[in-house]
Amino acid sequence: MTKTEKEFKKERKENIALQGKDKKAWDLARGFLTTTFPYKHSYNFDWLGRPIIQYPHDIVAMQELIWKVKPNLIIETGIAHGGSLVFYASMLELLGKGKILGIDIEIRPHNRRALEAHPFFKRIRLIEGSSTDEKVLQLVERIAKKHKTILVVLDSLHTHDHVLQELNKYSKFVSKGSYLVVFDTFVEYFPKTTVWNRPWGKGSNPATAVFDFLKNNKNFVCDREIENKLLLTTAPGGYLKRIK
């Protein structure tokens, strides 16, 4: 690394820290999220032909994490149309190694067909069933034992109780130095008047589950630098790094 590159990265790190302390910047970012939420803004994007249902900033953050961690296995709960699976698979294809394990309580036939027809399906394995079901967990454990470096993404049912169960059950698979990423923690920071029409909302969501999880698990810390860098993220407080 040249001196110029070192200086660039040092300056960027300093700017990220300052940006993270800027209340106006955070207010603007959360204002954008709440304003665009009724229009399902995150539904507007594809990755290599499959709907990904993520904000572009979080997609870039995940790209950085995968390139940095270089996992042999990525486990994702909640796969929807499968765009995230294809995204992770494309990153592992660039790395030249690795598998994706996608778990969902229901994998709709048209989504399964589309994924199975995708060029990167060779790196994907689908498991249909609840992420917290013991049979599913036993299968995940058998697969995980074959891999050294594992990254986990939680993006299924967003109620407090379900996400907390996932955190407690899937955190053990995460390798030291890797990440446990919990999406849609932003639910907790939306206005109280927001109508979700879902079994989750303010007070019962991924963020509240993360709060409880971190109280009792000292192996993980929240990587605040990631959210300070992004501002526009559905996962504030949800990028958890395993430190021991």
N, C-alpha and C positions, 0 to 999 in steps of 0.2 A: 504494500500500500504506500503510495507516494505521500509526501507531506501535504500536498494540496487536498488529497482525499481525506486525510486525517482531520484537517482543518474544516472541511466541508461537513463531515459527520459530527464533529464537535459542535459546530454552529447549529446544525440541524437539531441535535439533542437539546441544546439550550433553548432553541425556539419552541420545540415541542413542550418543554417544561413551562415556559412562559405562557404558551397558548392554553395549556391545561388549567392555568390559574385565572384565565380571562373569563369572568362571568358573562360578559356580553357575548363573547364567542359561543359559549355553551348555550345561552338563551336563544341565540340565532339558530344554532344547530337543532335544538329541541323544538324550536318553533317550526323549522322546516319539516321535521319528522311528524309533528302533530298536524300540520297543515296538509301535508300530502297523504297522511294515513287514510282518510276516507276514499281516496282514489286508488288505493292499493299500489302505491308507487313501487314497492319492492317486487311486484308481479310483472314489471315491465321488461325484465331482462332474461336473456337466454345465455347458456354456455354451451357452445358447440351443438346448438340445435335443441337443447332441452331447457325448459323454464327452470330458473335457479332460485327464484323467490328470495333474494338477498339484496341488500343495498351494495352498490359498487365498492364503497369504502371497505366494507367487511370482506368482500371478495378479495380485494387487494391485500388486506391484512392476513387473510388465511393463506394466500400465495406466499407472503413473506415468511409466515410461520413454517409452512411445509418445506420451503427451500432451506430454512435455517435448521429445522429439527431433522429433516430427512427421515421420516418414519418408514418403517417396514409395513406397518399396518395402521390404517385409519378406520376408526369405528364411528359411525354416525347413526343416531337414533332419530327417526322421523325423516322420511326421504321424499314425500310428496311426489312431484313429477320426476325427480331424480337428477335435476340439474347440478346439485351440489356433488352428487356421486360422480358425475361425469367430469366436473371440474377437478375434484381431488384425483380422479383417475388420470386425467391429462397431466397433472403436476407430477404424479408418480411415474408416468411414462417418460417425462423429461428427465427424471432422476434415474430412470432405467431399472426401477425395482418397486416392489410393494403391492399390497392389496387393499381394497376398500371393502368394509363390511357394512352393508346398509340394512337397518332394522326398522320395520314399520308394522303396526298392528294390522294394517290393510294395504296391500300392494295391488292397486287396481290393474286389471288385465291389460288395458291399453298402455299404461305406464310400463308394465313389465315387458310387453312386446317391444316398445320403443327402446327401452334400455338394453334388452337382449340383442337388438339389431344394431346397437351403436358400436363403432369401431373400438371403443375403449372398454367395452363390457368384459373383456378378458381380464381386467384388473378388479372387477366388481363381483361380490357375492351378496345375494339378497337373502334375508331371513324375514319371513312373515310371522308376526306374533308380537305380543307386548314386550317391550324392552325390559320390563321388570319381572316377567315370567321366569320361574326357576329353570324350566327346560331351555329357554332361550339363553339365559345366563350361563348355563352349563355348556352349551354349544359355543358361546362366545369365549368362555374360559379355555376350552380345548383348542380353539383357533389361536387365541392370544398367546398361549404357551409356546407356539412355534415362531413367535416374532420378538425381536429384541427391543425395538423402538416403536412405541405406540402413541398415537394422538387420538383423543376422543372428542367428538362433537355431539352435544345434546340439543335436539331441536324437535322434540315430539310434543306430547301433551304438556301444556304450559302451566298446569296447576302447581301450587306450592308442594303439595304432598307427593305428586308424581315426580317432579324434578328433584326433590330432595332424595327420594328413593333412588333415582338414577345416579345422582351424585355419589351417594354412599356405596352403590353397587358397582359403578363403572370407574370410579376414581382409582381403584386398585390396579386397573389395567394400564394407567398412564405411566410412562417411563419418566425417571428423574430427568429434568431439563426439558421435558416435553410439556404439552398443554392439554387442559381440559376446558373446552370452549362451550359456554352456555349462551345460546342465542335467545333473543326477545326478553332480556332483562329490562329493556326500556319501558315495558308495560307499567312498571312501578312509578315511572317518572312522568307519565302522561297526566293531563288534568283529570280530576276526579269525575268530571262530567262525561268523560269518554265512554261511549257505549261499545262494549266488545262483542256482545252476543256470543260469548264463549263461557266455559266454566271457570275461566281465570279473569283476573282484573287487578286493580290496585289492592294490595294487601295479600294477594294469593297469586303468585307468579314466579317465574324463574329467579328474579332478583331476591325475593324474600327467601327462597330456598337456598340461594348462594349465601345469604347472610347467616342462616342457621348452620349450613355446612362448614363455613370457615370458622365458626365459633368452636367447633369440635374437631377440626382436622387441621393440624399445623404443618402438614406436608405440602400445602398449597398456599400461594399468595396471589393476590390480584395484580396483574401487570398493568398498572395504570398508564404507563407510557404509551401503550397501544391505543387506548381510548383517547388520551390527550392528543395523540397524533391524528386520529380519525375525526373526532368530534361527531361527525355523522355516522353513528353506529347504532345498531339494534341491540348491542351487547355491552352497555356500560357496566363495568364491574364483573363482566362475564368471561374475560380472558384470564384464566387461572393457570399459573405456571407451577409445576411440581418442583419443589426445591430440595426435597429429601424423601 
